[in-house]
């Protein structure tokens, strides 16, 4: 067959991932704190964006047996994102006086329709391989396309006058400047202080530090001894045994018996008290006193300094019992940034601008502002849709507890609300739901399924873990349940599960083995008996 050149015209459809569209998709997976920070940056850089002056009505939904999905279409979502901010007369005059507005952007209705159509295609269908690759390549620069520099809030900030918390490294450096007089010792000590982790520990092997510093191992060990004498006691240790030994020396309690106990902490963790008593050469009362003294020590002394404060979880969705026996699903309006497009300001500028560069700049600002408002509105409605469907699917959990949690995956929710699985995955990331049983991450409600032994409905993995914990909590020393016994109990209740799965769930919940639990119970009973004898002796 001869080779020849020819021209062909082909018509095809493809999804083009623009930077604004990628940013709108990225907004779905942002937490409420990250979203607020992003909107603040947009307010700083875009003159056509402004905060809403009134509190918008929250988006509400209702999940029940009759119409669980009707809530997702409720009106009132993002009332503050209405585009009718300008006066009708001013807007008409502006459109009549400047043809370049309609030429560059088109009508506002067409822009909104374009946004809705594009977002619907992205959320309801799987992107093509080309579009996905383009989104991945352009993802690092998508944020800078929308966001600018840091936000500078002009409001009075009282937190700016709060003294910074002293870190562990700063505390140790202050002591080093007083203790070390030689320059080489200070340099070595500063290098070792930089290696200390937040718990106050150094790496077990400091040979690499000696090589980098060009110092001998003896010189590094000499500086290490100085650092281990600093406050807090036990800091700069290389192991738990060394940390406890430093604290015991500080209290003048590091005798040979206590040294033997510290060197065999693995036996203490296993509650092998009989072997420990022989190694230490003490009786039952002395070994109990020694163990109690070990427990009063601090295994992580560095956490006293510069520890990060726990952030309070702010729920994105509220779920409350409804009057008809169903559940009301409502978005937390406090976490939703409320912004407006200042159409009046744009109309006034369009009458006075004459330079093409200025026109292009404000055209881009209007387009970005419009897309941001629409993206926030779409984000709120999508979160409500997903949350409402989760409540409908997991109605048994909200009514009767975790034992009635059903198996659920992303595909089941995505098919029910006619969206793509990737959209549901983004929505459930970093989002929390406040319920009558506590605050849970949305991903908590997605659990694997475990087959039923009698061929009935499958069981949720989270419900099975809860049942295993219930069985172990109810056991006593005379009947400690092994993993095989747990398998038999669960199969008797209709749960078909393997022994290795039980062991995996038990270890994930940090529950020790049956042998270790039996030792713990025996030690607890013996410790309680010794305490009773001590009280009787003191009373007599």
WOCORDA-V223907 format. One record per residue. N is the residue number from 1. RES is the residue in one letter. SS is DSSP state (H for helix, E for strand, L for the rest). OMEGA is omega as a letter, one per 40 degrees, with the letter a starting at -180 (999 if undefined). NEAR is the number of other ideal C-beta (glycine too) atoms within 8 Angstrom. Layout:
# WOCORDA-V223907
n: [N	N]
res: [RES	RES]
ss: [SS	SS]
omega: [OMEGA	OMEGA]
near: [NEAR	NEAR]
This chain:
# WOCORDA-V223907
n: [1	2	3	4	5	6	7	8	9	10	11	12	13	14	15	16	17	18	19	20	21	22	23	24	25	26	27	28	29	30	31	32	33	34	35	36	37	38	39	40	41	42	43	44	45	46	47	48	49	50	51	52	53	54	55	56	57	58	59	60	61	62	63	64	65	66	67	68	69	70	71	72	73	74	75	76	77	78	79	80	81	82	83	84	85	86	87	88	89	90	91	92	93	94	95	96	97	98	99	100	101	102	103	104	105	106	107	108	109	110	111	112	113	114	115	116	117	118	119	120	121	122	123	124	125	126	127	128	129	130	131	132	133	134	135	136	137	138	139	140	141	142	143	144	145	146	147	148	149	150	151	152	153	154	155	156	157	158	159	160	161	162	163	164	165	166	167	168	169	170	171	172	173	174	175	176	177	178	179	180	181	182	183	184	185	186	187	188	189	190	191	192	193	194	195	196	197	198	199	200	201	202	203	204	205	206	207	208	209	210	211	212	213	214	215	216	217	218	219	220	221	222	223	224	225	226	227	228	229	230	231	232	233	234	235	236	237	238	239	240	241	242	243	244	245	246	247	248	249	250	251	252	253	254	255	256	257	258	259	260	261	262	263	264	265	266	267	268	269	270	271	272	273	274	275	276	277	278	279	280	281	282	283	284	285	286	287	288	289	290	291	292	293	294	295	296	297	298	299	300	301	302	303	304	305	306	307	308	309	310	311	312	313	314	315	316	317	318	319	320	321	322	323	324	325	326	327	328	329	330	331	332	333	334	335	336	337	338	339	340	341	342	343	344	345	346	347	348	349	350	351	352	353	354	355	356	357	358	359	360	361	362	363	364	365	366	367	368	369	370	371	372	373	374	375	376	377	378	379	380	381	382	383	384	385	386	387	388	389	390	391	392	393	394	395	396	397	398	399	400	401	402	403	404	405	406	407	408	409	410	411	412	413	414	415	416	417	418	419	420	421	422	423	424	425	426	427	428	429	430	431	432	433	434	435	436	437	438	439	440	441	442	443	444	445	446	447	448	449	450	451	452	453	454	455	456	457	458	459	460	461	462	463	464	465	466	467	468	469	470	471	472	473	474	475	476	477	478	479	480	481	482	483	484	485	486	487	488	489	490	491	492	493	494	495	496	497	498	499	500	501	502	503	504	505	506	507	508	509	510	511	512	513	514	515	516	517	518	519	520	521	522	523	524	525	526	527	528	529	530	531	532	533	534	535	536	537	538	539	540]
res: [X	X	X	X	X	X	X	X	X	X	X	X	X	X	X	X	X	X	X	X	X	X	X	X	X	X	X	X	X	X	X	X	X	X	X	X	X	X	X	X	X	X	X	X	X	X	X	X	X	X	X	X	X	X	X	X	X	X	X	X	X	X	X	X	X	X	X	X	X	X	X	X	X	X	X	X	X	X	X	X	X	X	X	X	X	X	X	X	X	X	X	X	X	X	X	X	X	X	X	X	X	X	X	X	X	X	X	X	X	X	X	X	X	X	X	X	X	X	X	X	X	X	X	X	X	X	X	X	X	X	X	X	X	X	X	X	X	X	X	X	X	X	X	X	X	X	X	X	X	X	X	X	X	X	X	X	X	X	X	X	X	X	X	X	X	X	X	X	X	X	X	X	X	X	X	X	X	X	X	X	X	X	X	X	X	X	X	X	X	X	X	X	X	X	X	X	X	X	X	X	X	X	X	X	X	X	X	X	X	X	X	X	X	X	X	X	X	X	X	X	X	X	X	X	X	X	X	X	X	X	X	X	X	X	X	X	X	X	X	X	X	X	X	X	X	X	X	X	X	X	X	X	X	X	X	X	X	X	X	X	X	X	X	X	X	X	X	X	X	X	X	X	X	X	X	X	X	X	X	X	X	X	X	X	X	X	X	X	X	X	X	X	X	X	X	X	X	X	X	X	X	X	X	X	X	X	X	X	X	X	X	X	X	X	X	X	X	X	X	X	X	X	X	X	X	X	X	X	X	X	X	X	X	X	X	X	X	X	X	X	X	X	X	X	X	X	X	X	X	X	X	X	X	X	X	X	X	X	X	X	X	X	X	X	X	X	X	X	X	X	X	X	X	X	X	X	X	X	X	X	X	X	X	X	X	X	X	X	X	X	X	X	X	X	X	X	X	X	X	X	X	X	X	X	X	X	X	X	X	X	X	X	X	X	X	X	X	X	X	X	X	X	X	X	X	X	X	X	X	X	X	X	X	X	X	X	X	X	X	X	X	X	X	X	X	X	X	X	X	X	X	X	X	X	X	X	X	X	X	X	X	X	X	X	X	X	X	X	X	X	X	X	X	X	X	X	X	X	X	X	X	X	X	X	X	X	X	X	X	X	X	X	X	X	X	X	X	X	X	X	X	X	X	X	X	X	X	X	X	X	X	X	X	X	X	X	X	X	X	X	X	X	X	X	X	X	X	X	X	X	X	X	X	X	X	X	X	X	X	X]
ss: [L	L	L	L	L	L	L	L	L	L	L	L	L	L	L	L	L	L	H	H	H	H	H	H	H	H	H	H	L	L	L	H	H	H	H	H	H	H	H	H	H	H	H	H	H	L	L	L	E	E	E	L	L	L	L	L	L	L	L	E	E	E	E	L	L	L	L	L	L	H	H	H	H	L	L	L	L	L	H	H	H	L	L	L	L	L	L	H	H	H	H	H	H	H	H	H	H	L	H	H	H	H	H	H	H	L	L	H	H	H	H	H	H	H	H	H	H	H	H	H	H	H	H	H	L	L	L	L	H	H	H	H	H	H	H	H	H	H	H	H	H	H	H	H	H	H	L	L	L	L	L	L	L	L	L	L	L	H	H	H	H	L	L	L	L	L	L	H	H	H	H	H	H	H	H	H	H	H	H	L	L	L	H	H	H	H	H	H	H	H	H	H	H	H	H	L	L	L	L	L	E	L	L	L	L	L	H	H	H	H	H	H	H	L	L	L	H	H	H	H	H	H	H	H	H	H	H	L	L	L	L	L	L	L	L	L	E	L	L	H	H	H	H	H	H	H	H	H	H	H	L	L	L	L	L	H	H	H	H	H	H	H	L	L	H	H	H	H	H	L	L	L	H	H	H	H	H	H	H	H	L	L	L	H	H	H	H	H	H	H	H	H	H	H	H	L	L	L	L	L	H	H	H	H	L	L	L	L	L	L	L	L	L	L	L	L	E	E	E	E	E	L	L	L	L	L	E	E	E	E	E	L	H	H	H	L	L	L	E	E	E	L	H	H	H	H	H	H	H	H	H	H	L	L	L	H	H	H	H	H	H	H	H	H	H	H	H	H	H	H	H	H	H	H	H	H	H	H	H	H	H	H	H	H	H	H	H	H	H	H	H	H	H	L	H	H	H	H	H	H	L	H	H	H	L	L	L	L	L	H	H	H	H	H	H	H	H	L	L	L	H	H	H	H	H	H	H	H	L	L	L	E	E	E	E	L	L	E	E	E	E	H	H	H	H	L	L	L	E	E	L	E	L	L	L	L	L	L	E	E	H	H	H	H	H	H	H	H	H	H	H	H	H	L	L	L	H	H	H	L	L	L	H	H	H	H	H	H	H	H	H	H	L	L	E	L	L	L	H	H	H	H	H	H	H	H	H	H	L	L	L	L	L	H	H	H	H	H	H	H	H	H	H	H	H	H	H	H	H	H	H	H	H	H	H	H	H	H	H	L]
omega: [a	i	a	i	i	i	i	i	i	i	a	i	i	a	a	a	i	i	a	i	i	i	i	i	a	i	a	a	i	i	a	i	i	i	i	i	i	a	i	i	i	i	a	a	a	a	a	i	i	i	i	a	a	i	i	i	a	i	a	i	a	a	a	a	a	a	a	a	a	a	a	a	a	i	i	a	i	i	a	a	i	a	a	a	a	i	a	a	i	a	i	i	a	a	a	a	a	i	a	i	a	a	a	a	a	a	a	i	i	i	i	i	i	i	a	a	a	i	i	i	a	a	a	a	i	a	i	a	i	a	i	i	i	i	i	a	a	a	a	a	a	a	a	i	a	a	a	a	a	i	i	a	a	i	i	a	a	a	i	a	i	a	i	a	a	i	a	a	i	i	i	i	i	i	i	a	i	a	a	i	a	a	i	i	i	i	i	i	i	i	i	i	i	i	a	i	a	i	i	a	i	i	a	a	i	i	i	i	i	i	a	a	a	a	i	i	i	i	i	i	i	i	i	i	i	a	a	i	a	i	e	a	a	a	a	i	a	i	i	i	i	i	i	i	i	a	i	i	i	i	a	a	a	i	a	i	i	i	i	i	a	a	i	i	i	i	i	i	i	a	i	a	a	i	i	a	i	a	a	a	a	i	a	a	a	a	i	i	i	i	i	i	i	a	i	i	a	a	i	a	a	a	i	a	i	i	a	i	i	i	i	i	i	a	i	a	i	i	a	i	i	a	a	a	i	a	i	i	a	i	i	a	a	a	a	i	a	a	i	i	a	a	i	i	i	i	i	i	a	i	a	a	i	a	a	i	i	i	a	a	a	i	i	i	i	a	i	i	i	i	i	i	i	i	i	i	i	i	a	a	i	i	i	i	a	a	i	i	i	i	i	a	a	a	a	i	a	a	a	i	a	i	a	i	a	i	a	i	a	a	a	i	a	i	a	a	i	i	i	a	i	i	i	i	i	a	a	i	i	i	a	a	i	a	i	i	i	i	a	i	a	i	i	a	i	a	i	a	i	a	i	a	a	i	a	a	a	a	i	i	i	i	i	i	i	a	i	i	i	a	a	i	a	a	i	a	a	a	i	a	i	i	i	i	i	i	i	i	a	i	i	i	i	a	a	a	a	a	a	i	i	i	i	i	a	i	i	i	i	i	a	i	a	i	a	i	i	i	i	a	i	i	i	i	i	i	i	i	i	i	i	i	i	i	i	i	i	i	i	999]
near: [2	3	3	4	2	4	3	4	4	4	3	4	2	7	9	7	10	6	10	11	12	13	13	14	10	11	12	12	8	10	7	10	7	9	12	10	9	12	12	10	13	16	12	10	8	11	7	12	12	8	7	10	3	5	6	12	7	9	14	11	14	14	14	11	5	5	6	14	12	9	14	11	5	11	3	9	11	12	8	10	13	7	10	6	9	11	6	7	6	11	11	8	10	15	9	5	7	8	5	8	11	9	6	9	11	6	7	8	6	8	12	11	8	8	13	10	8	9	13	8	9	13	10	9	8	5	9	8	5	7	12	9	8	10	12	7	6	11	9	5	8	12	9	6	9	12	9	6	6	4	9	5	6	3	4	3	6	6	5	5	4	6	3	4	6	7	8	13	10	9	11	14	10	8	10	15	8	6	8	11	3	6	5	8	12	11	9	13	13	10	11	16	12	7	9	14	8	8	8	16	12	12	9	5	5	13	7	8	12	12	7	7	10	4	8	6	8	6	11	15	9	9	13	12	8	13	14	10	6	12	6	11	9	12	16	12	13	8	8	8	9	9	14	14	11	13	13	13	9	7	6	5	8	9	6	5	11	13	10	11	16	13	7	11	11	6	10	12	6	8	10	9	9	6	9	13	11	7	10	13	6	8	6	8	7	10	14	11	8	13	10	8	11	11	6	5	10	8	7	7	14	14	9	7	11	10	7	4	4	4	4	4	6	10	10	12	16	11	15	8	7	10	3	5	7	12	13	14	15	12	15	14	10	5	10	11	7	11	17	13	14	11	11	10	9	14	13	10	9	12	10	6	9	4	6	5	6	9	11	9	8	14	12	8	11	12	11	12	14	14	11	14	14	14	13	15	11	12	11	13	11	13	14	17	12	15	16	16	13	13	14	11	12	12	10	9	13	11	6	6	6	9	8	10	13	9	11	12	7	10	7	9	14	13	7	10	12	6	11	11	8	7	14	14	9	10	13	12	8	7	13	12	15	10	9	6	8	5	8	10	9	14	7	7	12	8	11	6	9	14	7	12	8	5	4	5	4	8	13	14	12	10	13	14	11	11	12	15	10	8	11	12	6	5	9	6	8	4	6	11	10	7	11	7	8	14	12	8	10	13	11	6	7	10	12	8	10	6	8	6	9	14	9	8	12	13	8	7	9	4	9	5	7	9	6	10	13	10	11	10	11	10	10	8	9	11	9	8	8	11	8	8	8	8	8	8	7	6	5	4]
